[in-house]
């Protein structure tokens, strides 16, 4: 996936829950690394921070949706 390629909801629904949790964990770590690197020196593409943050939010939304469906 490219730096600015966002995840679609259809892409997220194809993930198994365990894979989704693992991807959230790795992308959150990558996001914090990007943020830290940007604070130290400017990034070539600072928009990648926004894309990564929104992807993590989309994944968390999908995970919460699955938890709500499991409760109901």
C-alpha positions as a printed Julia matrix, in Angstrom:
72×3 Matrix{Float64}:
   0.0     0.0    0.0
   1.29    3.46  -0.82
   1.87    6.17   1.73
  -1.33    8.02   0.87
  -3.52    5.03  -0.04
  -6.35    4.92   2.45
  -8.14    1.79   3.56
 -11.72    1.37   2.41
 -14.45   -0.06   4.6
 -14.71   -2.99   2.19
 -10.99   -3.69   2.67
 -11.38   -3.64   6.43
 -14.35   -6.01   6.44
 -12.19   -8.66   4.75
  -9.77   -8.76   7.7
 -10.16  -11.42  10.37
 -10.59   -9.8   13.8
  -7.2   -11.02  15.06
  -5.48   -9.63  11.96
  -7.31   -6.35  12.39
  -6.11   -6.04  15.99
  -2.54   -6.79  14.9
  -2.73   -4.24  12.08
  -4.06   -1.6   14.48
  -1.13   -2.26  16.78
   1.49   -2.03  14.02
  -0.07    1.05  12.4
  -0.34    2.83  15.76
   3.36    2.18  16.34
   4.16    3.43  12.84
   2.05    6.53  13.45
   3.88    7.38  16.66
   7.21    6.86  14.88
   6.1     9.15  12.04
   4.95   11.81  14.49
   8.21   11.66  16.41
  10.3    11.81  13.23
   8.29   14.79  12.04
   8.91   16.59  15.34
  12.65   16.04  15.02
  12.98   16.89  11.34
  10.37   17.66   8.68
   9.05   14.74   6.67
   9.03   14.68   2.88
   5.3    13.98   2.96
   3.67   15.24   6.17
   0.23   14.29   4.83
   1.16   10.67   5.46
   0.65   11.34   9.18
  -2.96   12.35   8.57
  -3.61    9.36   6.3
  -2.13    6.92   8.84
  -4.11    8.5   11.71
  -7.36    8.22   9.78
  -6.6     4.62   8.79
  -6.09    3.72  12.45
  -9.39    5.43  13.27
 -11.17    3.48  10.5
  -9.76    0.22  11.82
 -10.81    1.05  15.39
 -14.3     1.88  14.13
 -14.54   -1.47  12.34
 -13.3    -3.3   15.45
 -15.87   -1.51  17.64
 -18.61   -2.3   15.11
 -17.72   -5.99  15.33
 -17.77   -5.88  19.14
 -21.22   -4.25  19.08
 -22.55   -6.89  16.67
 -21.21   -9.62  18.92
 -23.06   -8.13  21.93
 -26.36   -7.88  20.11
